[in-house]
Amino acid sequence: MYKADYCLPCFYMDEMVRSVLPNYADRVEYRRVDFLKGEGKERFLELSQFLFGEEGVYKHCRLAPVPSLWINGELFFDAIPPQFELEEALEEVLDQHRDIAKKEE
């Protein structure tokens, strides 16, 4: 979840993610949601509703944190994580996917 380049926490969150991506080149897809632009607005509302429900968003003005890092539609970080924590989270999710794939075989 990204606001704009002038948002320093957003910028540094993006930089952190991009710094670890080469280690996961063919296993992780990164999509930055620029919530001030086009489809990003819709995704921002979807994720906000996932966290707080429609009433929470539209009646109580509860919105997803910015910046935030979501993995497979689940909020993992609402602040810039240390590199090791981001890598641990990615490994955990990848391990879960490996386990699911093994069960399906």
C-alpha positions in Angstrom: 0.0 0.0 0.0 1.7 3.1 -1.3 0.7 6.7 -1.3 3.4 8.6 -3.4 7.1 9.2 -3.6 6.8 12.2 -1.3 5.6 9.9 1.5 8.9 8.9 3.0 7.6 5.8 4.9 6.0 4.6 1.7 9.2 5.2 -0.3 11.4 3.3 2.3 8.9 0.4 2.5 9.1 0.1 -1.2 12.9 0.2 -1.1 13.0 -2.5 1.5 10.8 -4.8 -0.5 12.8 -4.2 -3.7 16.0 -4.9 -1.9 15.0 -8.5 -1.0 13.2 -9.3 -4.3 16.3 -10.5 -6.1 16.5 -13.3 -3.6 13.0 -14.5 -4.6 13.1 -13.6 -8.3 11.0 -16.4 -9.7 8.9 -17.2 -6.6 7.5 -13.8 -5.6 5.5 -11.2 -7.5 5.5 -7.7 -6.1 2.8 -5.2 -7.0 2.8 -1.8 -5.4 -0.7 -0.4 -4.9 -0.6 3.3 -5.5 -3.9 4.2 -3.8 -4.1 7.7 -5.2 -4.3 6.3 -8.8 -6.9 4.4 -10.8 -7.1 0.7 -9.8 -5.1 1.4 -6.7 -8.1 3.3 -5.2 -10.3 0.2 -5.6 -7.7 -2.2 -4.2 -7.2 0.1 -1.2 -10.9 0.1 -0.4 -11.1 -3.7 -0.9 -8.2 -4.3 1.6 -9.7 -1.7 4.0 -13.0 -3.6 3.9 -11.2 -6.9 4.5 -9.7 -5.4 7.7 -12.7 -3.4 9.0 -15.8 -4.5 7.0 -18.0 -2.1 5.0 -19.4 -0.5 8.0 -16.0 0.1 9.5 -14.8 1.8 6.2 -17.9 3.8 5.3 -19.5 4.6 8.7 -16.4 4.8 10.9 -13.8 5.9 8.3 -11.4 3.0 9.2 -8.8 2.5 6.4 -5.9 0.2 5.8 -2.6 1.5 7.2 -0.3 3.4 4.9 2.3 2.2 4.2 1.5 -1.5 4.7 2.8 -4.7 3.2 0.3 -7.4 2.3 1.2 -11.0 1.3 -1.5 -13.0 -0.5 -4.2 -10.5 0.7 -3.1 -10.7 4.4 -1.7 -7.7 6.3 1.8 -8.6 7.4 3.5 -5.3 8.1 2.0 -1.8 8.9 5.5 -0.3 9.3 8.8 -0.8 7.5 10.0 -4.2 8.6 13.7 -5.0 9.2 15.1 -7.0 6.3 15.3 -10.2 8.3 11.6 -10.0 9.3 10.5 -9.5 5.7 12.6 -12.4 4.6 11.2 -14.6 7.4 7.6 -13.7 6.4 8.3 -14.5 2.8 9.9 -17.8 3.7 7.0 -18.7 5.9 4.5 -18.1 3.1 6.6 -19.9 0.5 6.9 -22.9 2.9 3.1 -22.9 3.3 2.7 -23.0 -0.5 5.2 -25.9 -0.7 3.3 -27.8 1.9 0.0 -27.3 0.1 1.6 -28.4 -3.2 3.0 -31.6 -1.6 -0.5 -32.5 -0.2 -2.0 -32.0 -3.6 0.4 -34.5 -5.2 
